[in-house]
Amino acid sequence: MDKIVVEGIKLFGYHGCLDEEGKIGTDYRINVTVWGDLSKAALSDKLKHTMDYVIINRIVKEEMAIRSKLIEHVANRILDRLLNEIPPLQKAEVKLSKLYPPINGDVESVSVVLKKKR
């Protein structure tokens, strides 16, 4: 299976269980990998035959704008939309990282990685 990787989508969001996280927000980094057959796109040179990374980026932005307590929940919503809105997509993985989370200690990021397939 072929894949497209969209790395380092940087967004600001308000996810978290603490009230302060919903008010102050923080930075996030999202990586998305999608798998599918790209042979038709490689031959046709037509956008309609591929897994359009503009759509992938739009889905991530829209779902990140909806507050959730858990980043697992956000990543799952992103996966569901990818599978629903990109027909050639067969499998997807989302790595969602919360940068500098509000925990005791010097921690650069906390990440979840979720995968789904048809």
BAFI-3210 file (N, C-alpha, C; in Angstrom, 3 decimals, decimal comma, padded with zeros to 6 digits):
// residues 118
n [1|2|3|4|5|6|7|8|9|10|11|12|13|14|15|16|17|18|19|20|21|22|23|24|25|26|27|28|29|30|31|32|33|34|35|36|37|38|39|40|41|42|43|44|45|46|47|48|49|50|51|52|53|54|55|56|57|58|59|60|61|62|63|64|65|66|67|68|69|70|71|72|73|74|75|76|77|78|79|80|81|82|83|84|85|86|87|88|89|90|91|92|93|94|95|96|97|98|99|100|101|102|103|104|105|106|107|108|109|110|111|112|113|114|115|116|117|118]
n.u [000,840|000,486|001,546|000,800|002,265|001,630|003,284|003,983|001,891|001,035|-000,811|-002,929|-004,690|-007,428|-007,597|-008,033|-008,253|-008,182|-009,543|-008,092|-006,743|-008,730|-009,153|-006,696|-005,218|-002,937|-000,035|-000,045|001,091|000,608|000,770|-000,064|-000,643|-001,597|-002,819|-003,159|-004,061|-002,044|-001,467|-003,148|-003,354|-000,683|-000,352|-002,388|-002,159|-004,072|-005,854|-008,198|-007,757|-006,159|-005,168|-005,959|-003,884|-004,521|-007,166|-006,813|-005,335|-007,253|-009,313|-007,977|-007,493|-010,169|-011,210|-009,464|-010,258|-012,464|-013,223|-012,013|-011,730|-009,831|-006,943|-006,980|-009,601|-009,889|-008,054|-009,312|-011,687|-010,601|-009,540|-011,934|-013,237|-011,359|-011,503|-014,173|-014,340|-012,408|-012,331|-010,378|-008,727|-007,406|-006,324|-005,389|-003,320|-002,941|-000,905|-000,989|000,262|000,617|002,145|004,478|002,968|000,765|002,050|003,667|006,956|009,627|008,591|008,605|006,610|003,476|002,103|-000,414|-001,057|-003,119|-004,731|-006,646|-008,531|-010,250]
n.v [-001,178|002,239|005,436|008,656|011,262|013,739|016,025|017,664|019,579|022,533|023,824|025,840|025,094|024,269|022,051|019,737|018,560|020,317|023,405|025,729|025,053|025,145|027,828|029,188|027,685|025,924|024,948|022,631|019,765|017,957|014,931|013,206|010,162|008,529|005,674|004,086|003,166|004,597|004,372|004,946|007,744|008,379|007,739|009,197|011,885|013,400|015,174|014,154|011,451|010,887|010,999|013,756|016,081|018,644|018,485|016,742|018,380|020,418|019,002|018,269|020,846|021,763|019,875|020,195|022,639|022,204|021,918|019,450|017,248|015,238|014,422|012,091|011,798|013,862|013,028|010,657|011,649|013,018|010,861|009,444|011,284|011,477|008,888|008,914|011,019|010,820|008,920|007,075|006,352|003,855|003,205|004,931|006,991|008,944|011,122|012,976|015,624|017,243|020,149|021,034|020,212|020,832|019,548|018,217|018,809|018,980|018,678|018,106|017,281|015,511|012,715|011,106|008,230|007,110|004,627|003,645|001,535|000,690]
n.w [000,000|-000,754|000,611|002,068|003,828|006,131|007,832|010,926|011,377|012,762|015,337|017,441|020,380|022,650|024,377|027,051|030,467|032,555|033,751|033,187|030,835|028,948|028,838|028,491|026,610|024,347|022,397|019,667|017,833|014,922|013,186|010,271|008,692|005,802|004,086|000,934|-002,438|-004,725|-007,372|-009,588|-009,435|-009,825|-012,493|-013,828|-013,093|-011,816|-009,399|-008,251|-008,036|-005,910|-002,396|-001,104|000,328|001,098|001,882|004,031|005,802|006,234|007,551|009,922|011,036|011,413|013,264|015,396|016,295|017,827|021,114|023,372|026,181|026,176|024,239|022,876|022,104|020,248|018,259|017,448|016,321|014,132|012,663|012,036|010,339|008,248|007,158|006,341|004,481|002,508|-000,059|-001,409|000,663|002,747|005,181|008,180|010,252|013,122|014,822|017,584|019,290|022,355|023,160|025,624|028,065|030,888|033,322|036,244|035,954|033,512|030,516|027,143|025,276|025,082|023,575|021,553|019,604|017,188|015,171|012,337|010,112|007,073]
ca.u [000,000|001,201|001,160|001,080|002,533|001,547|004,005|004,232|000,803|001,129|-002,055|-003,191|-005,972|-007,881|-007,960|-007,496|-009,201|-008,124|-010,262|-007,123|-006,417|-009,821|-009,099|-005,384|-004,827|-001,526|000,341|-000,127|001,715|-000,122|001,267|-001,082|-000,206|-002,724|-002,415|-004,112|-003,460|-001,740|-001,025|-003,984|-002,939|000,661|-000,483|-003,331|-001,792|-005,320|-006,066|-009,331|-007,328|-005,236|-005,646|-005,584|-003,382|-005,221|-008,343|-006,301|-005,011|-008,506|-009,984|-007,241|-007,774|-011,555|-011,410|-008,681|-010,982|-013,547|-012,613|-012,214|-010,906|-008,733|-006,421|-007,397|-010,905|-009,653|-007,415|-010,328|-012,569|-009,844|-009,515|-013,275|-013,493|-010,480|-012,079|-015,462|-014,281|-011,386|-012,666|-009,299|-007,982|-007,668|-005,847|-004,869|-002,714|-002,817|-000,102|-001,359|001,159|000,386|003,463|004,656|001,737|000,806|002,263|004,844|008,187|010,017|008,185|008,444|005,301|002,781|001,472|-001,183|-001,016|-004,268|-004,811|-007,893|-008,586|-011,567]
ca.v [000,000|003,513|006,330|010,086|011,696|015,178|016,132|018,942|020,566|023,260|024,523|026,224|024,530|024,439|020,727|019,354|018,361|021,458|024,609|026,675|024,646|025,620|029,295|029,655|026,939|025,584|024,544|021,217|019,344|016,783|014,223|012,307|009,255|007,822|004,638|003,747|002,890|005,838|004,062|005,667|009,147|008,472|007,666|010,174|013,238|014,073|015,305|013,325|010,061|010,749|011,370|015,173|016,547|019,886|018,026|016,207|019,532|021,090|018,167|018,419|022,193|021,848|019,062|020,799|023,829|021,755|021,569|018,156|017,055|014,319|014,458|010,833|012,065|014,685|012,169|009,734|012,407|013,258|009,584|009,158|012,172|011,073|007,683|009,248|012,060|010,560|007,561|006,113|006,061|002,527|003,159|006,224|007,111|010,320|011,372|014,291|015,956|018,468|020,670|021,588|019,984|021,326|018,477|018,493|018,376|019,618|017,729|018,790|016,974|014,253|012,366|009,878|007,745|006,247|004,121|002,999|001,135|000,307]
ca.w [000,000|-000,820|001,709|002,079|005,194|006,368|009,099|011,580|011,351|014,024|015,642|018,824|020,771|024,028|024,864|028,349|031,558|033,476|033,309|032,616|029,463|028,117|028,763|028,027|025,418|024,158|021,041|019,307|016,580|014,441|012,011|009,718|007,633|005,183|003,153|-000,115|-003,744|-005,435|-008,739|-010,547|-009,381|-010,404|-013,952|-014,387|-012,693|-011,457|-007,957|-007,818|-007,877|-004,785|-001,064|-001,154|001,619|001,461|002,634|005,294|006,640|006,590|008,556|011,180|011,560|011,879|014,468|016,481|016,756|018,717|022,400|024,011|027,367|025,878|022,875|022,260|021,512|019,059|017,254|016,951|015,417|012,900|011,928|011,500|009,190|007,142|006,543|005,729|003,460|001,494|-000,509|-001,691|001,885|003,301|006,565|008,592|011,571|013,599|016,025|018,087|020,401|023,136|023,485|026,968|028,828|032,270|034,307|037,076|035,313|032,255|029,489|025,852|024,695|025,325|022,294|021,348|018,226|016,922|013,802|011,924|008,704|006,590]
c.u [000,892|000,754|001,536|001,235|002,468|002,114|004,057|003,155|000,810|-000,135|-002,110|-004,559|-006,220|-008,313|-007,319|-008,578|-009,241|-008,856|-009,321|-006,796|-007,490|-009,821|-007,813|-004,985|-003,340|-001,288|000,277|000,614|001,041|000,559|000,186|-000,441|-001,436|-002,173|-003,534|-003,351|-003,278|-001,353|-001,841|-003,592|-001,569|000,616|-001,310|-002,914|-003,027|-005,531|-007,173|-008,936|-006,393|-005,933|-005,133|-005,140|-003,941|-006,461|-007,908|-006,026|-006,275|-009,237|-009,299|-007,544|-009,185|-011,777|-010,618|-009,379|-012,122|-012,925|-013,007|-011,349|-009,667|-008,273|-006,730|-008,718|-010,762|-009,060|-008,417|-011,293|-011,880|-009,829|-010,864|-013,571|-012,610|-011,067|-013,388|-015,339|-013,245|-011,548|-011,485|-008,525|-008,389|-007,307|-005,288|-004,301|-002,595|-001,950|-000,377|-000,527|000,762|001,764|003,461|003,389|001,887|000,875|003,516|006,084|008,416|009,770|007,919|007,079|004,772|001,995|000,591|-001,058|-002,176|-004,262|-006,184|-007,776|-009,992|-011,813]
c.v [001,253|004,409|007,768|010,476|013,224|015,388|017,560|019,995|021,237|024,085|024,870|025,673|024,651|023,110|020,464|019,268|019,535|022,656|025,605|026,338|025,118|027,127|029,788|028,988|026,675|025,177|023,030|020,989|018,029|016,240|013,244|011,471|008,535|006,840|004,371|003,476|004,203|005,603|004,813|007,144|009,339|008,466|008,813|011,628|014,072|014,015|014,373|011,862|009,844|011,052|012,783|015,677|017,904|019,541|017,482|017,359|020,258|020,318|018,319|019,777|022,291|021,063|019,608|022,028|023,486|021,253|020,171|018,094|016,235|014,445|013,155|011,028|012,867|013,829|011,194|010,423|012,684|011,990|009,268|010,013|011,819|009,887|007,990|010,155|011,833|009,119|006,627|005,666|004,702|002,417|004,532|006,141|008,591|010,311|012,811|014,562|017,275|018,942|021,329|021,462|020,451|020,183|018,829|017,928|019,107|018,616|018,486|018,544|015,647|013,957|011,142|009,527|006,764|005,853|003,516|002,575|000,731|-001,159]
c.w [000,000|000,330|001,402|003,545|005,238|007,768|009,617|011,401|012,731|014,226|017,122|019,192|022,257|024,643|026,225|029,399|032,530|032,884|032,628|031,158|028,486|027,940|028,109|026,710|025,364|022,710|020,879|017,996|016,169|013,194|011,564|008,613|007,122|004,151|002,158|-001,408|-004,505|-006,893|-009,795|-010,599|-010,034|-011,925|-014,524|-014,153|-012,349|-009,939|-007,451|-007,578|-006,688|-003,462|-000,829|000,215|002,017|002,286|003,998|006,268|007,112|007,690|009,910|011,808|012,138|013,163|015,658|017,045|017,710|020,021|022,863|025,256|027,043|024,432|022,142|021,504|020,221|017,936|016,638|015,992|014,081|012,044|011,283|010,271|008,001|006,402|005,820|004,515|002,359|001,005|-000,784|-000,447|002,451|004,782|006,901|010,004|011,894|014,852|016,426|019,340|021,044|023,587|024,852|027,818|030,281|033,286|035,105|036,400|034,004|031,129|028,200|025,240|025,202|024,055|022,416|019,870|018,068|015,450|013,567|010,470|008,358|006,850]
res [m|d|k|i|v|v|e|g|i|k|l|f|g|y|h|g|c|l|d|e|e|g|k|i|g|t|d|y|r|i|n|v|t|v|w|g|d|l|s|k|a|a|l|s|d|k|l|k|h|t|m|d|y|v|i|i|n|r|i|v|k|e|e|m|a|i|r|s|k|l|i|e|h|v|a|n|r|i|l|d|r|l|l|n|e|i|p|p|l|q|k|a|e|v|k|l|s|k|l|y|p|p|i|n|g|d|v|e|s|v|s|v|v|l|k|k|k|r]
***
